[in-house]
Amino acid sequence: MKKIAIITALALVGSAAFAQTTPAPTTAPKAPATAPKAPATAQKAPPTCKAQATEKKLAGAALASFLKKCGDDAGKACTKQAADKKLTGAAKDSFTKKCKTDAVGA
């Protein structure tokens, strides 16, 4: 009877030892040397309306007209993006306001 109990205990301990997984290696895999610095999905944001106006060296009425048209175009684009995202109510208003502010520039 003792032999059966000892054999059973050894079998349980032995099977538990074999069931354990090996630890993961401690060194991290090296990144390839030609890896891009930015993710492929990341895109550079287009310049703001104010930045474009500065590049064009606009002033006075030309500046005001350009900023108004650019702001209107940004508003339309932001409204379309909100519709594509199926936003409604306050979420749509908040998104559109922030989107337009980002497009026009602070």
C-alpha positions as CSV (number, residue, x, y, z in Angstrom):
1,M,0.0,0.0,0.0
2,K,2.9,2.4,0.8
3,K,4.5,1.6,-2.5
4,I,1.4,2.6,-4.4
5,A,1.1,5.8,-2.5
6,I,4.7,6.7,-3.1
7,I,4.5,5.8,-6.8
8,T,1.4,7.9,-7.1
9,A,3.0,10.9,-5.3
10,L,6.1,10.7,-7.5
11,A,4.0,10.4,-10.6
12,L,2.1,13.6,-9.7
13,V,5.2,15.5,-8.8
14,G,7.0,14.4,-11.9
15,S,4.1,15.2,-14.2
16,A,3.8,18.7,-12.7
17,A,7.5,19.3,-13.3
18,F,7.2,18.3,-17.0
19,A,4.0,20.4,-17.4
20,Q,5.8,23.7,-16.5
21,T,6.7,25.9,-19.4
22,T,10.2,27.2,-20.0
23,P,10.8,30.9,-19.1
24,A,10.8,33.5,-21.9
25,P,14.2,34.8,-23.0
26,T,15.3,37.9,-21.1
27,T,16.7,39.7,-24.1
28,A,14.3,41.7,-26.3
29,P,14.4,40.9,-30.1
30,K,16.4,43.4,-32.1
31,A,14.5,45.7,-34.4
32,P,15.6,45.6,-38.1
33,A,18.0,48.3,-39.1
34,T,15.7,49.5,-41.9
35,A,12.6,50.0,-39.7
36,P,10.7,53.2,-40.4
37,K,10.9,55.8,-37.7
38,A,7.2,56.6,-37.8
39,P,4.3,54.1,-38.2
40,A,3.1,53.6,-41.7
41,T,-0.4,54.7,-40.8
42,A,0.7,58.0,-39.3
43,Q,0.3,60.9,-41.6
44,K,1.7,64.4,-41.3
45,A,-1.1,66.9,-40.5
46,P,-1.7,69.4,-43.2
47,P,-0.6,73.0,-42.4
48,T,-3.1,75.2,-40.7
49,C,-4.8,78.0,-42.4
50,K,-2.8,80.6,-40.5
51,A,0.4,78.8,-41.4
52,Q,-0.5,78.8,-45.0
53,A,-1.4,82.5,-44.9
54,T,2.0,83.2,-43.3
55,E,3.8,81.2,-46.0
56,K,2.0,83.3,-48.6
57,K,2.8,86.5,-46.7
58,L,-0.9,87.6,-46.8
59,A,-2.0,90.8,-45.0
60,G,-5.0,93.0,-44.6
61,A,-8.1,92.1,-46.7
62,A,-6.4,89.3,-48.5
63,L,-5.5,87.7,-45.2
64,A,-9.1,88.0,-43.9
65,S,-10.6,86.7,-47.1
66,F,-8.2,83.7,-47.2
67,L,-8.8,82.8,-43.5
68,K,-12.6,83.0,-44.0
69,K,-12.5,80.8,-47.1
70,C,-10.1,78.4,-45.5
71,G,-12.2,78.2,-42.3
72,D,-15.4,77.6,-44.2
73,D,-13.7,74.8,-46.2
74,A,-12.3,73.3,-42.9
75,G,-15.8,73.5,-41.4
76,K,-17.3,71.6,-44.4
77,A,-14.6,68.9,-44.2
78,C,-15.0,68.5,-40.5
79,T,-18.8,68.2,-40.8
80,K,-18.2,65.5,-43.4
81,Q,-15.8,63.7,-41.1
82,A,-18.3,63.8,-38.3
83,A,-21.0,62.3,-40.6
84,D,-18.6,59.6,-41.7
85,K,-18.0,58.8,-38.0
86,K,-21.8,58.8,-37.5
87,L,-21.6,61.4,-34.7
88,T,-24.7,63.2,-33.6
89,G,-25.7,65.9,-31.1
90,A,-23.2,67.3,-28.7
91,A,-20.5,64.8,-29.8
92,K,-20.8,66.1,-33.4
93,D,-20.7,69.7,-32.3
94,S,-17.7,69.1,-30.1
95,F,-15.8,67.2,-32.8
96,T,-16.6,69.7,-35.5
97,K,-15.5,72.7,-33.3
98,K,-12.2,71.1,-32.3
99,C,-11.5,69.9,-35.9
100,K,-12.2,73.3,-37.3
101,T,-10.0,75.0,-34.6
102,D,-7.2,72.6,-35.4
103,A,-7.5,73.2,-39.1
104,V,-7.6,77.0,-38.8
105,G,-4.9,77.3,-36.2
106,A,-4.8,79.0,-32.9
